[in-house]
Amino acid sequence: MAEQQHPNNGQSARLSAAAQQYVEHYTEYAQQLNASHSIAEVVNTIEPVQSLNETEQVAVIKELGKKNDLAAADLIQAIFSLSDKKSIRKEARSRIVQLENNDIYSEWEAPAENNITAFPSSFNSFLNEKEGEPISIGELYSNGMDKVIDSQLPDISSEISNMFASLFEQSESGYVQVVDAFVDAWSEGDYEAAYQFLASDSPLIEGLSKEEWVARREQWAKVAQPHDLEIKMIEALKDENGQEISVIDVGWSLCITELPEESLPELPLSTIEFKDTGRRWFWTRYTVVHADEADEWLISTMSDEAANAFRQPRAELEQRLAVVDAELQSLIESMEAKAAEEDEDEEEDEEFIGPVSRDQIEIVRADVVDADVVDEEEDEDEEDEGEEADVQDIMDAFTEMIGDLPTMTRLVTHYLHLSDALIAQNPQESQDLYGRAFSMTGAISDLERGAVYAQQAAEHTTELRGVILRNLAYTYMLLAEQADEDDEHEQSHVYLDKVEPIAREALAAEDDPKTRILLGTILLHSEDEEVEEQRLKEAEACFRVAEKGPNTKEDLIEIENGLAQIAEQRDMHEAALHHYQNLSQLEPDNGRTWQRIGYYQAELKHFKAAEEALKQALILDPDDEESYGTLAYVYTEINQLSKAREIVRIGVEKNPDSAYLNASLAMLYLGSGDIRSAQKYQQRAEELDGDDPIVQDVRQQLNLVKKQTAGQGKNKSSKAKQGKHKKR
């Protein structure tokens, strides 16, 4: 995570050349702004400001406020509308009020147009979209809730998971649970179980006996091969008084290999299909009745809401979509307000510096192993109190946020299905719908559905083709990563094979820095440890051209990462170090960047610099085993073996299941002559991963030392016997 630069609340920051140029030509930018016919054009107009750091953005807004005219007011209004940074919006709002007090009112209004590169600012804020950039599907998924948890307090992830489970259990009434169980059992092919959830007079039974009903579905499943159910939305509807009724709204999807000709009454119409996997999306509602004799809830009827939407006239669909959109915007504004309050609380908290963390104390201990400078009991008490407060704050924040998630998911799901119906009526004239639908899939973490909308846009529209294809390529890349995480490596390869040709097609449509960055990144991907030099050259060319800009901070990070990887592939240590040092300026809170800096400083024998970089890496990521290992190597090279052992021991405490660190500690003990301790940690390493190369190396060294020790023991015994013999 990049470190935020906090605006200077006193004097305006000295303007950089880029900021000064924007202020000097502000009237021209204002004319360009008011001539814009799309959000994308507006974004291009204010991009020079949004590419600056926060301090400079605030300074530019202040300078514009001094102009005291309509052109400045319009620019400030646009910056306010499209920024998701609280400090920027706050400063812009202050200048707007200042200008209005002087009877200067902005006349600029955002174009009434949405496409695949933009989305209303309020939704951008919710999705963490960066200002001024085309929507990158990668960013919609890369900052998921699990990473938010990890970045703030990793130790509470299990508590968060338990909280989710508890909340969802509380929210599911009996009639919701029976629908959930029915859909799950039916999708898994457990038709006997599914049948048990149907009322005896349900039309879904078709008047068949249980055996006949099950047999028909088993026959259907032989062809369809249904699998991989995903339920995104399931909740009870409410009456006009806000009370739940026993009608359950469900948005779900299922992979179907081949759709049989024979239909089933419980299989609804799929609104769209991702042909790569056969995933189809459905929208159904189930009426549930209470069976008094069995004292249980059972499904009576099912309505196919997607099919109903597809039968509606366009005007009615558009009206329904507008209602859902208005509810979404209202909810998002409410969520933003809560987030703003949370930000204010965090700013107040920043004024207090709490106790040093246990991780930082332990890193310091590696320098002062023998010094009695830490009162551990007192520090542990302070740390526990601080962590308990942090946990409670995060739990409270998540509880409040989770309360809005079901509503958000329901509204987005409805919006997408209604959009599908409208798109189906006129796919050639649906560019706005493709773009908005593509963006919204990020809110419910549905990569496959996002890919479908990007595919549809690429097939049916000609405008912004380069951006559309780039987003499609990004999506396939992320699908490949997701498949790898799920151990679906074959499917991952299928996705990856699509990325490069789509990225090349995008580049042919529009030579854009972001597309070059994407192509360069995919060229570096290889199953082999080494990438072919030809691909390295092409990747380097992509990054070098992209360097010329215009670029956002995130673009520059990707470029430096790519160039660093190329240098590593070529064993160019100084070049790799240079690029990682550049990265440390762009994202100073990235532990891996500091680890790589430490590694290459060590390779170049710059041991003091390596030590400092690796300590920083461990403060940022106390669980990184590579940093512990490399720092131990540094201490070994400068003949500080006690520090080397201590830092690896801390690493083992943090990563007890690391074969690498256990074996490293065994090697260090072996070097000091402590064979007993070496055997202890080597045994643990063998149990964890006997095939690890370092485990095998230490095994050989330990066996060699044992043989030498045994040999010396025999020699001593033989000499002793000879001495006794002579004495006699």
Buried (B, 14 or more C-beta within 10 A) or exposed (E): EEEEBEBEEEEBBEBBEEBBEBBEEBBEBBEBBBEBEBBBBBBBBBBBBBBBBBBBBBBBBBBBBEBEBBBBBBBBBBBBBBBBBBBBBBBBBBBBEBBEEEEBEBEBEBEEBBBBBBBBBBBBBBBEBBBBBBBBBBBBBEBEBEEBBEEEBEEBEEBBEEBBEEBEEEBBBEBBBBBBBBBBBBBEBBBBBBBBBBBEEBEBBEEEEEEEBBEBBEEBBEEBEBBBBBBBBBBBEEEEEEEBEBBBBBBBBBBBEEBBEEEBEBBBBBBBBBEBBBBBBBBBBBBBBEEEEEEEBBBBBBBBBBBBBBEBEEEEBEEBBEEBBEBBBEBBEEBBEBBBEBBEEEEEEEEEEEBBBBBBBBBBBBEEEEEEEBEEEEBEEBBEEBBEEBBEBBBEBBEBBBEBBBBBBBBBBBBBBBBBBBBEEEBEEBBBBBBBBBBBBBBBBBBBBBBBBBBBBBEBBEEBBBBBBBBBBBBBBBBBBBBBEEEBEEBBEBBBEBBBEBBBBBBEBBEBBBBBBBBBBBBBBEEEEEBEEEBBEBBBBBBBBBBEEEBBBBBBBBBBBBBBBBBBBBEBBEBBBBBBBBBBEBBBBBBBBBBBBBBBBBBEEBBEBBBBBBBBBBBBBBBBBBBBBBBBBBBBEEEBBEBBBBBBBBBBEBBEEBBBBBBBBBBBBBBEEBBEBBBBBBEBBBEBBEEBEBBBEBBEBBEEBEEEEEEEEEEEEEEEEEEEEEEE
